[in-house]
Amino acid sequence: MHSGFNPSEEAARLVAWLKNSCISTLKRDGGVIGVSGGLDSATVLHLAVSAFGPEKVIVVMLPDRDSSPDSAMLAENMALRLGVKTLTRDITPALNGFGCYEARDHAVKQAVPDFDPSADKFKIVLPQNLLGEASLNIFSAVVIKPDGKEIRRRLTPSQVNEIVAASNLKQRARMMTLYHEAERRNYAVIGTGNKNEHDLGFFVKYGDGGVDLQPIRHLFKTQVYALAKEIGVPEDILNRPPTTDTYPADTTQEEFFYRLPFELLDGIWEAHEKALSAEEIASTFSLSVDQVNNVIADIRDKQRTTEYLRLAPLVP
């Protein structure tokens, strides 16, 4: 997979690009990064430290009441090892003020009347049988009771919109905080989005998508893994399943959005971009042609329905 991709050469190129783009183009003195304990932010942090030195990089951790404690622990340990200053800004009070949790929980309760926000956990997920049959990206709410019982209900479009709109307040509150910390230091905000997130629409417009620099936006997730290993990202982060860390219940990125393991998704996607036929791709990955076509259709559908996220503001 990824023929011609050299992680060592790419790391050196990105470090030079960060230094030139931040200092020469943007006229900023360093970088601020929101670090979650996940692979992407860890990779970008390592690149930024190599570009600017640890004294010119600020790690900001932005938990809310739904965040996993593991995220803060992993981020703190990594920053300590790199010698980078950390700040923690709990955005829960801001989100309460915005009505984030109230609006979100109201929509979940419409779908699952038995949902008790004070006791239950929940997440939203897409169908996971993409290889089994062609299926639409229709979300369901999964409510998890204290005894472990799960209640799953399909969400209506209006319920999805309400949950997503409320949840997106988290990313926008985080980005406001990052810019406050950056501007008071004359630093740039460095984004952590990868190709999967950007091209398929797994980001929040003017939230995690609203940054000054996007050093890994062109890289598939599997390329980010290769790069991370090359530059020394800790094993506990490399081995952590990619999560959304958005909802009270643990949710992997695969079940929430991508519907496939990254190795398979990226491989089919890259082969399709190189104009290989469905038959050739199927042979490479030991799949049927129908399965390959299901994946390609899902990629195209996500790209089409999220195109508005990638557009600059329209002007007459």
Secondary structure as the mmCIF struct_conf table of DSSP 4:
data_model
#
loop_
_struct_conf.conf_type_id
_struct_conf.id
_struct_conf.beg_label_comp_id
_struct_conf.beg_label_asym_id
_struct_conf.beg_label_seq_id
_struct_conf.end_label_comp_id
_struct_conf.end_label_asym_id
_struct_conf.end_label_seq_id
TURN_TY1_P TURN_TY1_P1 SER A 3 GLY A 4
HELX_RH_AL_P HELX_RH_AL_P1 PRO A 7 LYS A 19
HELX_RH_PI_P HELX_RH_PI_P1 ASN A 20 THR A 25
BEND BEND1 LEU A 26 LEU A 26
BEND BEND2 ASP A 29 ASP A 29
STRN STRN1 GLY A 31 GLY A 34
BEND BEND3 GLY A 37 GLY A 38
HELX_RH_AL_P HELX_RH_AL_P2 LEU A 39 PHE A 52
HELX_RH_3T_P HELX_RH_3T_P1 PRO A 54 LYS A 56
STRN STRN2 VAL A 57 MET A 61
TURN_TY1_P TURN_TY1_P2 ARG A 65 ASP A 66
BEND BEND4 SER A 67 SER A 67
HELX_RH_AL_P HELX_RH_AL_P3 PRO A 69 LEU A 82
TURN_TY1_P TURN_TY1_P3 GLY A 83 GLY A 83
STRN STRN3 LYS A 85 THR A 88
HELX_RH_AL_P HELX_RH_AL_P4 THR A 92 PHE A 98
TURN_TY1_P TURN_TY1_P4 GLY A 99 GLY A 99
HELX_RH_AL_P HELX_RH_AL_P5 CYS A 100 ALA A 111
TURN_TY1_P TURN_TY1_P5 PRO A 113 ASP A 114
TURN_TY1_P TURN_TY1_P6 PRO A 117 ALA A 119
STRN STRN4 LYS A 121 VAL A 125
BEND BEND5 GLN A 128 GLN A 128
TURN_TY1_P TURN_TY1_P7 LEU A 130 GLY A 132
BEND BEND6 GLU A 133 GLU A 133
STRN STRN5 SER A 140 ILE A 144
TURN_TY1_P TURN_TY1_P8 PRO A 146 ASP A 147
BEND BEND7 GLY A 148 GLY A 148
STRN STRN6 GLU A 150 ARG A 154
HELX_LH_PP_P HELX_LH_PP_P1 LEU A 155 THR A 156
HELX_RH_AL_P HELX_RH_AL_P6 PRO A 157 GLU A 183
TURN_TY1_P TURN_TY1_P9 ARG A 184 ASN A 186
STRN STRN7 ALA A 188 VAL A 189
STRN STRN8 ILE A 190 ILE A 190
HELX_LH_PP_P HELX_LH_PP_P2 GLY A 191 GLY A 191
HELX_RH_AL_P HELX_RH_AL_P7 LYS A 195 LEU A 200
TURN_TY1_P TURN_TY1_P10 GLY A 201 GLY A 201
BEND BEND8 PHE A 203 PHE A 203
TURN_TY1_P TURN_TY1_P11 LYS A 205 GLY A 209
BEND BEND9 ASP A 212 ASP A 212
STRN STRN9 LEU A 213 LEU A 213
TURN_TY1_P TURN_TY1_P12 PRO A 215 HIS A 218
BEND BEND10 LEU A 219 LEU A 219
HELX_RH_AL_P HELX_RH_AL_P8 LYS A 221 ILE A 231
TURN_TY1_P TURN_TY1_P13 GLY A 232 GLY A 232
HELX_RH_AL_P HELX_RH_AL_P9 GLU A 235 LEU A 238
TURN_TY1_P TURN_TY1_P14 ASN A 239 ASN A 239
BEND BEND11 ARG A 240 ARG A 240
HELX_LH_PP_P HELX_LH_PP_P3 PRO A 241 PRO A 242
STRN STRN10 THR A 243 THR A 243
BEND BEND12 TYR A 247 ALA A 249
STRN STRN11 THR A 252 THR A 252
HELX_RH_AL_P HELX_RH_AL_P10 GLN A 253 GLN A 253
HELX_RH_PI_P HELX_RH_PI_P2 GLU A 254 TYR A 258
BEND BEND13 LEU A 260 LEU A 260
HELX_RH_AL_P HELX_RH_AL_P11 PHE A 262 GLU A 273
TURN_TY1_P TURN_TY1_P15 LYS A 274 ALA A 275
HELX_RH_AL_P HELX_RH_AL_P12 ALA A 278 PHE A 285
TURN_TY1_P TURN_TY1_P16 SER A 286 SER A 286
HELX_RH_AL_P HELX_RH_AL_P13 VAL A 289 THR A 305
TURN_TY1_P TURN_TY1_P17 THR A 306 THR A 306
HELX_RH_AL_P HELX_RH_AL_P14 GLU A 307 ARG A 310
BEND BEND14 LEU A 311 LEU A 311
HELX_LH_PP_P HELX_LH_PP_P4 ALA A 312 LEU A 314
#
